[in-house]
Amino acid sequence: MAINLTKGQRVDLTKGQPGLSKILIGLGWDPVNGRGGGGFLGSLFGGGSANIDCDASVILLGENDKLRKNNDVVYFGNLKSSDGSVRHTGDNLTGHGDGDDEQIIVDLNKVSSSIQKLVFVVNIYNCVKRKQHFGMIRNAFIRVVNHTNNEELIHYNLTDDYSGKTTLIVGEIYRNGNEWKFAAVGDGTTASTLGETVRSYT
């Protein structure tokens, strides 16, 4: 049974799961239909607002939470980390449908020893031009699944009011000695692009 987390909680990921290495990180969200003619229904019926295109990314950090090189950012434009440990399965343009909207597969045993933390980020593509923010999104979550047997290990629903926020720092997986832990972060920022978020770690 999955552990359901609240904002700020930290939990062991590998300590209680001997042999766990390959995990799937599922991220999901739904547009709030009918708000100001936006979202899917608005665009379907001529409401004028484009679909909300949320993009999930991973920033791999070294010592002192610093980005070592540009290729340590995995997103729709760079689907695999340089060490091959992190793989993005591809972009979802609308957020519609049940379950995960985007998925990232991590092989913890392959993560370079120089990497200390993986930061999972969701941002809204072209948010400034489209005048979109995370107050127009609901049911956002991150979950961690054992890739070998599809058992859901961790589930975190983001329940804060993110109106005016354009990027979410959703969660982190980080080293703790020889083990890995997961932190439910759930912080919203006003960074308008992934690049702006990445620069905060350089």
C-alpha positions as CSV (number, residue, x, y, z in Angstrom):
1,M,0.0,0.0,0.0
2,A,1.3,3.4,-1.0
3,I,2.4,6.0,1.7
4,N,0.3,9.1,1.2
5,L,2.3,12.2,2.0
6,T,1.5,15.8,2.9
7,K,3.6,18.8,2.1
8,G,7.0,18.8,3.8
9,Q,7.1,15.1,4.7
10,R,10.1,13.0,4.0
11,V,10.2,9.3,3.8
12,D,12.7,6.5,3.1
13,L,12.5,5.2,-0.4
14,T,15.0,2.3,-0.5
15,K,15.6,1.5,3.1
16,G,12.4,-0.5,3.5
17,Q,12.6,-1.8,-0.1
18,P,15.7,-4.0,-0.4
19,G,16.8,-4.3,-4.0
20,L,14.7,-1.4,-5.2
21,S,16.4,0.3,-8.1
22,K,14.2,1.0,-11.1
23,I,11.3,3.3,-10.2
24,L,8.7,5.2,-12.2
25,I,7.8,8.7,-11.3
26,G,4.2,9.5,-12.4
27,L,3.1,13.1,-12.5
28,G,-0.5,14.1,-13.2
29,W,-2.8,17.2,-13.3
30,D,-6.2,18.2,-14.8
31,P,-7.3,21.6,-16.2
32,V,-10.0,23.4,-14.3
33,N,-12.8,23.4,-16.9
34,G,-14.9,26.5,-17.6
35,R,-12.8,29.1,-15.7
36,G,-12.9,32.2,-17.8
37,G,-13.5,30.3,-20.9
38,G,-10.1,28.6,-20.5
39,G,-8.9,25.0,-20.3
40,F,-10.0,22.2,-22.6
41,L,-13.7,23.0,-22.7
42,G,-13.0,26.7,-23.4
43,S,-10.8,25.9,-26.4
44,L,-13.2,23.2,-27.6
45,F,-16.2,25.6,-27.7
46,G,-14.3,28.7,-28.8
47,G,-13.5,30.1,-25.4
48,G,-10.3,31.5,-26.7
49,S,-7.7,30.1,-24.2
50,A,-5.3,27.4,-25.4
51,N,-5.0,24.1,-23.6
52,I,-2.8,24.2,-20.6
53,D,0.4,22.4,-21.5
54,C,2.2,21.4,-18.3
55,D,5.7,19.9,-18.7
56,A,7.4,17.6,-16.2
57,S,11.2,17.8,-15.8
58,V,14.0,16.5,-13.6
59,I,17.0,18.6,-12.5
60,L,19.9,16.4,-11.3
61,L,22.0,18.3,-8.7
62,G,25.5,17.7,-7.4
63,E,27.0,18.9,-4.2
64,N,25.4,22.0,-2.5
65,D,22.3,21.6,-4.7
66,K,24.2,22.9,-7.8
67,L,23.6,21.9,-11.4
68,R,26.8,20.5,-12.8
69,K,26.1,20.6,-16.6
70,N,23.1,21.4,-18.8
71,N,22.6,17.8,-19.8
72,D,21.7,17.1,-16.2
73,V,18.2,18.5,-16.9
74,V,15.8,15.9,-18.3
75,Y,12.7,17.3,-20.1
76,F,10.8,16.9,-23.4
77,G,13.8,18.4,-25.3
78,N,16.4,16.1,-23.6
79,L,14.7,12.8,-22.8
80,K,17.7,11.1,-21.1
81,S,20.3,12.1,-18.6
82,S,24.0,11.8,-19.6
83,D,24.5,8.8,-17.3
84,G,21.4,7.1,-18.7
85,S,19.9,6.8,-15.2
86,V,16.9,9.1,-15.9
87,R,14.5,8.8,-18.8
88,H,11.5,10.9,-19.7
89,T,8.9,9.0,-21.6
90,G,7.6,12.0,-23.6
91,D,5.4,15.1,-23.6
92,N,1.7,15.3,-22.9
93,L,0.2,18.5,-24.4
94,T,-3.1,18.8,-22.6
95,G,-3.2,16.9,-19.3
96,H,-6.4,15.1,-20.2
97,G,-7.2,11.6,-19.3
98,D,-6.9,9.6,-16.0
99,G,-3.7,8.5,-14.4
100,D,-0.2,9.9,-15.1
101,D,0.1,12.7,-17.6
102,E,3.9,12.3,-17.8
103,Q,6.2,9.7,-16.6
104,I,9.9,9.6,-15.7
105,I,11.8,6.4,-15.2
106,V,14.8,6.4,-12.8
107,D,17.3,3.7,-12.2
108,L,18.8,4.6,-8.8
109,N,21.7,2.2,-9.2
110,K,22.8,4.0,-12.3
111,V,22.7,7.5,-11.0
112,S,26.2,9.0,-11.1
113,S,27.9,9.1,-7.7
114,S,28.3,12.9,-8.2
115,I,24.6,13.4,-8.2
116,Q,23.0,14.0,-4.8
117,K,19.5,15.0,-5.6
118,L,16.8,14.8,-8.3
119,V,14.3,17.7,-8.3
120,F,11.0,17.1,-10.0
121,V,9.5,20.2,-11.6
122,V,6.3,21.0,-13.5
123,N,6.0,24.2,-15.4
124,I,3.4,25.6,-17.8
125,Y,4.7,25.9,-21.4
126,N,4.3,29.5,-22.8
127,C,2.5,30.6,-19.7
128,V,3.1,34.3,-20.1
129,K,1.8,34.5,-23.6
130,R,-1.2,32.3,-22.8
131,K,-1.8,34.0,-19.4
132,Q,-2.0,30.7,-17.6
133,H,-1.0,29.7,-14.1
134,F,-1.4,26.8,-11.7
135,G,-4.6,28.1,-10.2
136,M,-6.1,26.8,-13.5
137,I,-4.9,23.3,-12.7
138,R,-6.4,20.8,-10.2
139,N,-5.7,17.3,-9.0
140,A,-1.9,17.7,-9.3
141,F,0.1,14.8,-7.9
142,I,3.4,12.9,-7.9
143,R,3.7,9.2,-7.3
144,V,6.6,6.8,-7.0
145,V,6.1,3.2,-8.4
146,N,8.3,0.2,-8.2
147,H,8.9,-0.3,-11.9
148,T,9.5,-4.1,-11.5
149,N,6.1,-5.0,-10.1
150,N,4.0,-1.8,-10.6
151,E,3.5,-1.4,-6.9
152,E,2.8,2.2,-5.9
153,L,5.1,3.2,-3.1
154,I,4.5,6.9,-2.5
155,H,1.6,9.2,-3.5
156,Y,1.6,13.0,-2.8
157,N,-1.4,15.2,-3.8
158,L,-0.6,18.9,-4.2
159,T,-3.5,20.7,-2.4
160,D,-2.2,24.2,-2.0
161,D,-3.7,27.2,-3.8
162,Y,-1.2,27.8,-6.6
163,S,-3.0,30.8,-8.2
164,G,-0.5,33.1,-9.9
165,K,2.3,30.4,-9.7
166,T,3.7,29.2,-13.0
167,T,6.2,26.5,-11.8
168,L,5.8,23.8,-9.2
169,I,8.7,22.2,-7.4
170,V,6.8,19.0,-6.8
171,G,9.2,16.6,-5.0
172,E,12.8,15.5,-4.5
173,I,14.6,12.2,-4.4
174,Y,17.9,12.6,-2.6
175,R,20.8,10.5,-1.2
176,N,20.9,9.8,2.6
177,G,24.1,7.8,3.1
178,N,23.8,4.7,1.0
179,E,20.0,5.0,0.8
180,W,17.5,7.3,-1.1
181,K,14.7,9.3,0.4
182,F,11.7,11.2,-1.1
183,A,10.6,14.7,0.0
184,A,7.2,16.1,-0.7
185,V,8.0,19.7,-1.6
186,G,4.9,21.2,-3.3
187,D,6.3,24.8,-3.6
188,G,5.0,27.1,-6.3
189,T,7.2,29.8,-7.9
190,T,6.7,32.5,-10.5
191,A,9.4,31.3,-12.8
192,S,8.0,31.5,-16.3
193,T,10.2,29.0,-18.0
194,L,12.1,25.8,-17.1
195,G,15.3,27.7,-17.9
196,E,14.6,30.3,-15.3
197,T,14.1,27.5,-12.7
198,V,17.3,25.8,-13.8
199,R,19.3,29.0,-13.4
200,S,18.3,29.1,-9.7
201,Y,20.4,26.0,-9.2
202,T,23.6,27.3,-11.0
